[in-house]
Amino acid sequence: MFEPGSRYHGIPTTVQTLPDGRRVSHLRRRFLPQPEELATVGGHVVAAGDRLDRIAARHYGDPEQYWCIADANRALWPGSLTAVPGRRLRLTLPAGVPGGNASDGAGRP
């Protein structure tokens, strides 16, 4: 249903029957991964004017991978990650992808 690079890829669907008998298919809930369990591949220091999609494009080659940065930094509001210049962001692989170096958790491979 979703492209392999989507944060929803691999999330199962379920069907709910409404009181009027209609059946509605929807995705199950996506639980956020534990950042410390993600493989670190680098870091990024936020500069004034940075945007998460541009950071993702630079480091992952795809602006739609911004959610990987949000997951790696335990952000419920992705825009908050670039609000303060100088903040160090951790860059990781998506959950379930082995590799990188998850040793220090601070974005320093």
C-alpha positions, 0 to 999 in steps of 0.5 A: 500500500505504501512505498518502501521509503514511507514510514507507514511501509509494512504497517498492517491494516485492519478492518472495523465494522461501523454500527451501520454495517459498513466496513472501513479499512485503516492502518494500525497505529505506528509506534515510534521506535526507541531512538537508542535502538536505531543505527547512527549514521551521522549527525547534523548541526542545525543552521539558521533557516534549516528545514527538516526536508532539506536536511533529509535531502542532503543526508539521505538523498530524499526530502521525504525521509524527514521522518527518519530524523524525527524518529531518531531525535524523539520528536513528536513535532518535527518542526521543533528540531530546527527551531534552535540553530546549533542543535545537534541532530542525530541521523540514523537508519530506519528501525529494523535496518542494521548498520551504522554505529549506535554506540554513543547516541549523540550523532557522532559515528 
